[in-house]
Amino acid sequence: MKVKKAIIPAAGFGSRMFPVTKSVPKEMLPIVDKPAIQYIVEEAAAAGIEDILIITNRGKGIIEDHFDRAPEMESILNKPGKSDLYESLIRCAGLANISFIRQQEILGLGHSILKGRAFVGDEPFLVLYGDDVIISEYPVSKQLIDAYDMFELPCLGIKEVPERDIVMYSSMKTSHLRDNLYMIDDMVEKPAFGKHFSLFAILGRCVLTPDIFDIIAKQEPGAGGEIQLTDAIKTLANSAGCIGVDFVGKRYDIGNKLGYLQAQVELGLSHPETGEAFRAYLKALNI
């Protein structure tokens, strides 16, 4: 069965980006001229996803507004000389069939994904973490979907992280298959230093099968007292295995101050309207 549905969990508080996230969802923080979550939705659409469920919580209605039609603004921009802006508004609202549901209690990423059970039904589905913007000419979501089409197993987007940082991530037990593909048969969430399987961690993207929901529903809280998605994926890996895709792309953690600044600078340098002047400005700083 083809992967045509995606879930974007976006219910977190964004505490690493306080105080701005007290009033602005981290997913709506702008990177040059688009909110972060638009990059994520655009990636899903480019990978062939038709239906997207965004998991939000109280105070994040601005995300719904962003992907809705805006007739008043459209009428103002639907005039000669403003066609580019008008078309960008229409395009944003038509990227996919986007629906929303609230996670009323913030009990962990696994609990958030469980909220999408009725939406997914019995189909495989893509998960895109709401604070990970990943830029690639070959969309990372498409890389994972292509791997799923080959193996029909859950597929995880993985990258190696510095050894000092693995304690903040999930560590994968891998065996190399070919090229950038690995078999994963075990993992550990936020391992104690020196207790990791490898430096490969899940970073921002995965394709899962619907049997994950029964696993999450029976799962006890894990690291941080939360229902961890990684613990449920571990059960899948232990039983039938998962495919790890060492994806091609640059990831920005926009829930982290440094990651957000890096995204602003690097995407600002590649933006057709700002790139040349911004590069000249940075050179003039001589720092």
Contacts in CASP RR format, 6 or more apart in sequence:
PFRMAT RR
TARGET T0000
AUTHOR 0000-0000-0000
METHOD contacts of the structure
MODEL  1
MKVKKAIIPAAGFGSRMFPVTKSVPKEMLPIVDKPAIQYIVEEAAAAGIE
DILIITNRGKGIIEDHFDRAPEMESILNKPGKSDLYESLIRCAGLANISF
IRQQEILGLGHSILKGRAFVGDEPFLVLYGDDVIISEYPVSKQLIDAYDM
FELPCLGIKEVPERDIVMYSSMKTSHLRDNLYMIDDMVEKPAFGKHFSLF
AILGRCVLTPDIFDIIAKQEPGAGGEIQLTDAIKTLANSAGCIGVDFVGK
RYDIGNKLGYLQAQVELGLSHPETGEAFRAYLKALNI
1 123 0 8 1.000
1 124 0 8 1.000
2 149 0 8 1.000
3 49 0 8 1.000
3 123 0 8 1.000
3 124 0 8 1.000
3 125 0 8 1.000
3 126 0 8 1.000
3 145 0 8 1.000
3 148 0 8 1.000
3 207 0 8 1.000
4 48 0 8 1.000
4 49 0 8 1.000
4 50 0 8 1.000
4 51 0 8 1.000
4 123 0 8 1.000
5 49 0 8 1.000
5 50 0 8 1.000
5 51 0 8 1.000
5 52 0 8 1.000
5 53 0 8 1.000
5 119 0 8 1.000
5 120 0 8 1.000
5 123 0 8 1.000
5 125 0 8 1.000
5 126 0 8 1.000
6 44 0 8 1.000
6 49 0 8 1.000
6 51 0 8 1.000
6 52 0 8 1.000
6 53 0 8 1.000
6 96 0 8 1.000
6 125 0 8 1.000
6 126 0 8 1.000
6 127 0 8 1.000
6 128 0 8 1.000
6 141 0 8 1.000
7 52 0 8 1.000
7 53 0 8 1.000
7 54 0 8 1.000
7 55 0 8 1.000
7 113 0 8 1.000
7 116 0 8 1.000
7 119 0 8 1.000
7 120 0 8 1.000
7 125 0 8 1.000
7 126 0 8 1.000
7 127 0 8 1.000
7 128 0 8 1.000
8 37 0 8 1.000
8 40 0 8 1.000
8 41 0 8 1.000
8 44 0 8 1.000
8 52 0 8 1.000
8 53 0 8 1.000
8 54 0 8 1.000
8 55 0 8 1.000
8 127 0 8 1.000
8 128 0 8 1.000
8 129 0 8 1.000
8 130 0 8 1.000
9 55 0 8 1.000
9 103 0 8 1.000
9 109 0 8 1.000
9 112 0 8 1.000
9 113 0 8 1.000
9 127 0 8 1.000
9 129 0 8 1.000
9 130 0 8 1.000
10 25 0 8 1.000
10 27 0 8 1.000
10 37 0 8 1.000
10 54 0 8 1.000
10 55 0 8 1.000
10 56 0 8 1.000
10 60 0 8 1.000
10 63 0 8 1.000
10 130 0 8 1.000
11 55 0 8 1.000
11 56 0 8 1.000
11 57 0 8 1.000
11 60 0 8 1.000
11 102 0 8 1.000
11 103 0 8 1.000
11 106 0 8 1.000
11 112 0 8 1.000
12 26 0 8 1.000
12 57 0 8 1.000
12 106 0 8 1.000
13 21 0 8 1.000
13 106 0 8 1.000
14 21 0 8 1.000
14 25 0 8 1.000
14 26 0 8 1.000
14 131 0 8 1.000
14 255 0 8 1.000
15 21 0 8 1.000
16 255 0 8 1.000
16 256 0 8 1.000
16 257 0 8 1.000
17 26 0 8 1.000
17 29 0 8 1.000
17 255 0 8 1.000
17 256 0 8 1.000
17 257 0 8 1.000
17 260 0 8 1.000
20 29 0 8 1.000
21 29 0 8 1.000
24 62 0 8 1.000
25 56 0 8 1.000
25 59 0 8 1.000
25 60 0 8 1.000
25 62 0 8 1.000
25 63 0 8 1.000
26 36 0 8 1.000
26 131 0 8 1.000
26 254 0 8 1.000
26 255 0 8 1.000
27 35 0 8 1.000
27 36 0 8 1.000
27 37 0 8 1.000
27 40 0 8 1.000
27 60 0 8 1.000
27 63 0 8 1.000
27 130 0 8 1.000
27 131 0 8 1.000
28 35 0 8 1.000
28 36 0 8 1.000
28 37 0 8 1.000
28 62 0 8 1.000
28 63 0 8 1.000
28 66 0 8 1.000
29 35 0 8 1.000
29 36 0 8 1.000
29 254 0 8 1.000
29 260 0 8 1.000
30 36 0 8 1.000
31 39 0 8 1.000
31 133 0 8 1.000
31 252 0 8 1.000
31 254 0 8 1.000
31 260 0 8 1.000
31 263 0 8 1.000
31 264 0 8 1.000
31 267 0 8 1.000
32 264 0 8 1.000
32 267 0 8 1.000
32 268 0 8 1.000
32 271 0 8 1.000
32 274 0 8 1.000
33 271 0 8 1.000
33 273 0 8 1.000
35 66 0 8 1.000
36 130 0 8 1.000
36 131 0 8 1.000
36 133 0 8 1.000
36 254 0 8 1.000
36 263 0 8 1.000
37 54 0 8 1.000
37 63 0 8 1.000
37 66 0 8 1.000
37 130 0 8 1.000
38 66 0 8 1.000
38 92 0 8 1.000
39 133 0 8 1.000
39 135 0 8 1.000
40 128 0 8 1.000
40 130 0 8 1.000
40 132 0 8 1.000
40 133 0 8 1.000
41 52 0 8 1.000
41 67 0 8 1.000
41 95 0 8 1.000
41 96 0 8 1.000
41 98 0 8 1.000
42 95 0 8 1.000
43 128 0 8 1.000
43 134 0 8 1.000
43 139 0 8 1.000
43 140 0 8 1.000
43 141 0 8 1.000
44 52 0 8 1.000
44 95 0 8 1.000
44 96 0 8 1.000
44 126 0 8 1.000
44 128 0 8 1.000
44 141 0 8 1.000
45 95 0 8 1.000
45 96 0 8 1.000
46 139 0 8 1.000
46 141 0 8 1.000
46 142 0 8 1.000
47 126 0 8 1.000
47 139 0 8 1.000
47 141 0 8 1.000
47 142 0 8 1.000
47 145 0 8 1.000
48 142 0 8 1.000
48 145 0 8 1.000
49 96 0 8 1.000
49 126 0 8 1.000
49 141 0 8 1.000
50 96 0 8 1.000
50 97 0 8 1.000
51 96 0 8 1.000
51 97 0 8 1.000
51 99 0 8 1.000
51 119 0 8 1.000
52 96 0 8 1.000
52 97 0 8 1.000
52 98 0 8 1.000
52 99 0 8 1.000
53 98 0 8 1.000
53 99 0 8 1.000
53 100 0 8 1.000
53 101 0 8 1.000
53 116 0 8 1.000
53 119 0 8 1.000
54 63 0 8 1.000
54 64 0 8 1.000
54 98 0 8 1.000
54 99 0 8 1.000
54 100 0 8 1.000
54 101 0 8 1.000
55 100 0 8 1.000
55 101 0 8 1.000
55 102 0 8 1.000
55 103 0 8 1.000
55 112 0 8 1.000
55 113 0 8 1.000
55 115 0 8 1.000
55 116 0 8 1.000
56 63 0 8 1.000
56 64 0 8 1.000
56 100 0 8 1.000
56 101 0 8 1.000
56 102 0 8 1.000
56 103 0 8 1.000
57 102 0 8 1.000
57 103 0 8 1.000
57 104 0 8 1.000
57 106 0 8 1.000
58 102 0 8 1.000
58 104 0 8 1.000
61 100 0 8 1.000
63 100 0 8 1.000
64 100 0 8 1.000
66 92 0 8 1.000
67 92 0 8 1.000
67 93 0 8 1.000
67 95 0 8 1.000
67 98 0 8 1.000
68 93 0 8 1.000
69 90 0 8 1.000
69 93 0 8 1.000
70 89 0 8 1.000
70 93 0 8 1.000
73 89 0 8 1.000
74 86 0 8 1.000
74 89 0 8 1.000
74 90 0 8 1.000
76 82 0 8 1.000
77 85 0 8 1.000
77 86 0 8 1.000
77 89 0 8 1.000
78 86 0 8 1.000
79 86 0 8 1.000
99 119 0 8 1.000
101 115 0 8 1.000
101 116 0 8 1.000
101 119 0 8 1.000
103 111 0 8 1.000
103 112 0 8 1.000
103 115 0 8 1.000
105 111 0 8 1.000
107 221 0 8 1.000
107 226 0 8 1.000
107 227 0 8 1.000
108 226 0 8 1.000
108 227 0 8 1.000
108 228 0 8 1.000
108 229 0 8 1.000
109 129 0 8 1.000
109 226 0 8 1.000
109 227 0 8 1.000
109 228 0 8 1.000
109 229 0 8 1.000
109 230 0 8 1.000
110 216 0 8 1.000
110 219 0 8 1.000
110 226 0 8 1.000
110 227 0 8 1.000
110 228 0 8 1.000
110 229 0 8 1.000
110 232 0 8 1.000
111 216 0 8 1.000
111 226 0 8 1.000
111 227 0 8 1.000
112 229 0 8 1.000
113 127 0 8 1.000
113 208 0 8 1.000
113 212 0 8 1.000
113 213 0 8 1.000
113 216 0 8 1.000
113 229 0 8 1.000
114 213 0 8 1.000
114 216 0 8 1.000
114 217 0 8 1.000
114 227 0 8 1.000
117 210 0 8 1.000
117 213 0 8 1.000
120 210 0 8 1.000
120 213 0 8 1.000
121 210 0 8 1.000
122 210 0 8 1.000
123 210 0 8 1.000
124 148 0 8 1.000
124 207 0 8 1.000
124 208 0 8 1.000
124 209 0 8 1.000
124 210 0 8 1.000
125 207 0 8 1.000
125 208 0 8 1.000
125 210 0 8 1.000
126 141 0 8 1.000
126 144 0 8 1.000
126 145 0 8 1.000
126 205 0 8 1.000
126 206 0 8 1.000
126 207 0 8 1.000
127 204 0 8 1.000
127 205 0 8 1.000
127 206 0 8 1.000
127 207 0 8 1.000
127 208 0 8 1.000
127 229 0 8 1.000
128 141 0 8 1.000
128 204 0 8 1.000
128 205 0 8 1.000
129 204 0 8 1.000
129 205 0 8 1.000
131 253 0 8 1.000
131 254 0 8 1.000
131 255 0 8 1.000
132 203 0 8 1.000
132 204 0 8 1.000
132 205 0 8 1.000
132 251 0 8 1.000
132 252 0 8 1.000
132 253 0 8 1.000
132 254 0 8 1.000
133 251 0 8 1.000
133 252 0 8 1.000
133 254 0 8 1.000
133 263 0 8 1.000
134 140 0 8 1.000
134 203 0 8 1.000
134 204 0 8 1.000
134 205 0 8 1.000
134 247 0 8 1.000
134 249 0 8 1.000
134 250 0 8 1.000
134 251 0 8 1.000
134 252 0 8 1.000
135 249 0 8 1.000
135 250 0 8 1.000
135 252 0 8 1.000
135 267 0 8 1.000
136 143 0 8 1.000
136 247 0 8 1.000
136 248 0 8 1.000
136 249 0 8 1.000
136 250 0 8 1.000
138 248 0 8 1.000
140 157 0 8 1.000
140 205 0 8 1.000
140 247 0 8 1.000
140 248 0 8 1.000
140 249 0 8 1.000
141 205 0 8 1.000
143 157 0 8 1.000
143 245 0 8 1.000
143 247 0 8 1.000
143 248 0 8 1.000
144 155 0 8 1.000
144 156 0 8 1.000
144 157 0 8 1.000
144 205 0 8 1.000
144 206 0 8 1.000
144 207 0 8 1.000
144 245 0 8 1.000
144 247 0 8 1.000
145 155 0 8 1.000
145 207 0 8 1.000
147 155 0 8 1.000
147 181 0 8 1.000
147 207 0 8 1.000
147 243 0 8 1.000
147 244 0 8 1.000
147 245 0 8 1.000
148 154 0 8 1.000
148 155 0 8 1.000
148 207 0 8 1.000
148 243 0 8 1.000
151 243 0 8 1.000
153 209 0 8 1.000
153 240 0 8 1.000
153 241 0 8 1.000
153 242 0 8 1.000
153 243 0 8 1.000
154 206 0 8 1.000
154 207 0 8 1.000
154 208 0 8 1.000
154 209 0 8 1.000
154 212 0 8 1.000
154 233 0 8 1.000
154 236 0 8 1.000
154 237 0 8 1.000
154 241 0 8 1.000
154 242 0 8 1.000
154 243 0 8 1.000
155 206 0 8 1.000
155 207 0 8 1.000
155 242 0 8 1.000
155 243 0 8 1.000
155 244 0 8 1.000
155 245 0 8 1.000
156 172 0 8 1.000
156 184 0 8 1.000
156 202 0 8 1.000
156 205 0 8 1.000
156 206 0 8 1.000
156 207 0 8 1.000
156 233 0 8 1.000
156 242 0 8 1.000
156 243 0 8 1.000
156 244 0 8 1.000
156 245 0 8 1.000
157 202 0 8 1.000
157 203 0 8 1.000
157 204 0 8 1.000
157 205 0 8 1.000
157 206 0 8 1.000
157 244 0 8 1.000
157 245 0 8 1.000
157 246 0 8 1.000
157 247 0 8 1.000
158 172 0 8 1.000
158 174 0 8 1.000
158 182 0 8 1.000
158 184 0 8 1.000
158 200 0 8 1.000
158 201 0 8 1.000
158 202 0 8 1.000
158 203 0 8 1.000
158 244 0 8 1.000
158 245 0 8 1.000
158 246 0 8 1.000
158 247 0 8 1.000
159 200 0 8 1.000
159 201 0 8 1.000
159 203 0 8 1.000
159 246 0 8 1.000
159 247 0 8 1.000
159 251 0 8 1.000
160 198 0 8 1.000
160 199 0 8 1.000
160 200 0 8 1.000
160 201 0 8 1.000
160 246 0 8 1.000
161 169 0 8 1.000
161 199 0 8 1.000
161 201 0 8 1.000
161 203 0 8 1.000
162 199 0 8 1.000
163 199 0 8 1.000
166 191 0 8 1.000
166 193 0 8 1.000
166 196 0 8 1.000
166 199 0 8 1.000
166 201 0 8 1.000
167 190 0 8 1.000
167 191 0 8 1.000
167 192 0 8 1.000
167 193 0 8 1.000
167 196 0 8 1.000
168 190 0 8 1.000
169 190 0 8 1.000
169 201 0 8 1.000
169 202 0 8 1.000
169 203 0 8 1.000
170 187 0 8 1.000
170 188 0 8 1.000
170 189 0 8 1.000
170 190 0 8 1.000
170 201 0 8 1.000
170 202 0 8 1.000
170 230 0 8 1.000
171 187 0 8 1.000
171 188 0 8 1.000
171 191 0 8 1.000
171 196 0 8 1.000
171 197 0 8 1.000
171 198 0 8 1.000
171 199 0 8 1.000
171 200 0 8 1.000
171 201 0 8 1.000
172 182 0 8 1.000
172 184 0 8 1.000
172 186 0 8 1.000
172 187 0 8 1.000
172 197 0 8 1.000
172 198 0 8 1.000
172 200 0 8 1.000
172 201 0 8 1.000
172 202 0 8 1.000
172 244 0 8 1.000
173 184 0 8 1.000
173 185 0 8 1.000
173 186 0 8 1.000
173 187 0 8 1.000
173 197 0 8 1.000
173 198 0 8 1.000
174 182 0 8 1.000
174 183 0 8 1.000
174 184 0 8 1.000
174 197 0 8 1.000
174 198 0 8 1.000
174 200 0 8 1.000
174 244 0 8 1.000
175 182 0 8 1.000
175 183 0 8 1.000
175 185 0 8 1.000
176 182 0 8 1.000
177 183 0 8 1.000
177 243 0 8 1.000
180 245 0 8 1.000
180 246 0 8 1.000
180 247 0 8 1.000
180 248 0 8 1.000
181 243 0 8 1.000
181 244 0 8 1.000
181 245 0 8 1.000
181 246 0 8 1.000
182 200 0 8 1.000
182 243 0 8 1.000
182 244 0 8 1.000
182 245 0 8 1.000
182 246 0 8 1.000
183 241 0 8 1.000
183 242 0 8 1.000
183 243 0 8 1.000
183 244 0 8 1.000
184 237 0 8 1.000
184 241 0 8 1.000
184 242 0 8 1.000
184 243 0 8 1.000
184 244 0 8 1.000
185 237 0 8 1.000
185 238 0 8 1.000
185 241 0 8 1.000
185 242 0 8 1.000
186 197 0 8 1.000
186 234 0 8 1.000
186 237 0 8 1.000
186 238 0 8 1.000
187 197 0 8 1.000
187 202 0 8 1.000
187 230 0 8 1.000
187 233 0 8 1.000
187 234 0 8 1.000
187 237 0 8 1.000
188 195 0 8 1.000
188 196 0 8 1.000
188 197 0 8 1.000
188 234 0 8 1.000
189 222 0 8 1.000
189 223 0 8 1.000
189 228 0 8 1.000
189 230 0 8 1.000
189 231 0 8 1.000
189 234 0 8 1.000
190 223 0 8 1.000
191 197 0 8 1.000
200 244 0 8 1.000
200 246 0 8 1.000
202 230 0 8 1.000
202 233 0 8 1.000
203 247 0 8 1.000
203 251 0 8 1.000
204 251 0 8 1.000
205 247 0 8 1.000
206 233 0 8 1.000
208 233 0 8 1.000
208 236 0 8 1.000
209 236 0 8 1.000
211 236 0 8 1.000
212 232 0 8 1.000
212 233 0 8 1.000
212 236 0 8 1.000
215 232 0 8 1.000
215 235 0 8 1.000
215 236 0 8 1.000
216 227 0 8 1.000
216 229 0 8 1.000
216 232 0 8 1.000
219 227 0 8 1.000
219 228 0 8 1.000
219 231 0 8 1.000
219 232 0 8 1.000
221 227 0 8 1.000
221 228 0 8 1.000
222 228 0 8 1.000
222 231 0 8 1.000
233 242 0 8 1.000
236 242 0 8 1.000
250 266 0 8 1.000
252 259 0 8 1.000
252 260 0 8 1.000
252 262 0 8 1.000
252 263 0 8 1.000
252 266 0 8 1.000
253 259 0 8 1.000
253 260 0 8 1.000
254 260 0 8 1.000
254 263 0 8 1.000
265 282 0 8 1.000
268 274 0 8 1.000
268 275 0 8 1.000
268 278 0 8 1.000
269 275 0 8 1.000
269 278 0 8 1.000
269 279 0 8 1.000
269 282 0 8 1.000
271 278 0 8 1.000
END
